[in-house]
Amino acid sequence: MARIGIEESLTDVKEALMEMGHEVVILRSSEDAAYCDCCIITGQDKDMMGMADTSIAGPVINAQGASAQEVCDMVNDKLS
């Protein structure tokens, strides 16, 4: 499965992704995103830790206003 970086406040999304078998990494610094297939942010700070300037291995998904299931669907769409 994929390695997915998420902001710490997205607990419900973290649990749902782990149930799907994904490896979940909490994003505390821009280095945490370096080897992720996909990153999920809350959208409250779209330039979280300079991620807009950082090259990551995959897409950044804005989870603002989305349910945990909707975020998981977005992850599956982006990674398929």
Residue pairs with C-beta under 8 A, 6 or more apart in sequence:
1 20
1 21
1 22
1 23
2 22
2 23
2 37
2 38
2 58
2 75
2 79
3 22
3 23
3 25
3 35
3 36
3 37
4 17
4 22
4 23
4 24
4 25
4 36
4 37
4 38
4 39
4 40
4 75
5 24
5 25
5 26
5 27
5 32
5 33
5 36
5 38
5 39
5 40
5 56
6 13
6 14
6 17
6 24
6 25
6 26
6 27
6 39
6 40
6 41
7 26
7 27
7 40
7 41
7 42
7 48
8 26
8 27
8 28
9 42
10 40
10 42
10 63
10 71
12 68
13 40
13 63
13 68
13 71
13 72
14 24
14 26
15 68
16 68
16 69
16 71
16 72
17 24
17 72
17 75
18 24
20 72
22 75
25 32
25 36
26 32
27 33
27 39
27 41
27 48
27 49
27 51
29 49
30 49
30 50
30 51
30 54
33 39
33 51
33 54
33 56
34 54
34 56
34 57
35 57
36 56
36 57
36 58
37 57
37 58
37 79
38 58
38 59
38 60
38 61
38 75
38 78
38 79
39 51
39 56
39 58
39 59
39 60
39 61
40 60
40 61
40 63
40 71
40 75
41 48
41 51
41 60
41 61
41 62
41 63
42 62
42 63
42 64
43 62
43 63
43 64
43 65
44 64
46 52
46 62
47 53
51 60
58 78
58 79
59 78
61 71
61 74
61 75
61 78
63 71
66 74
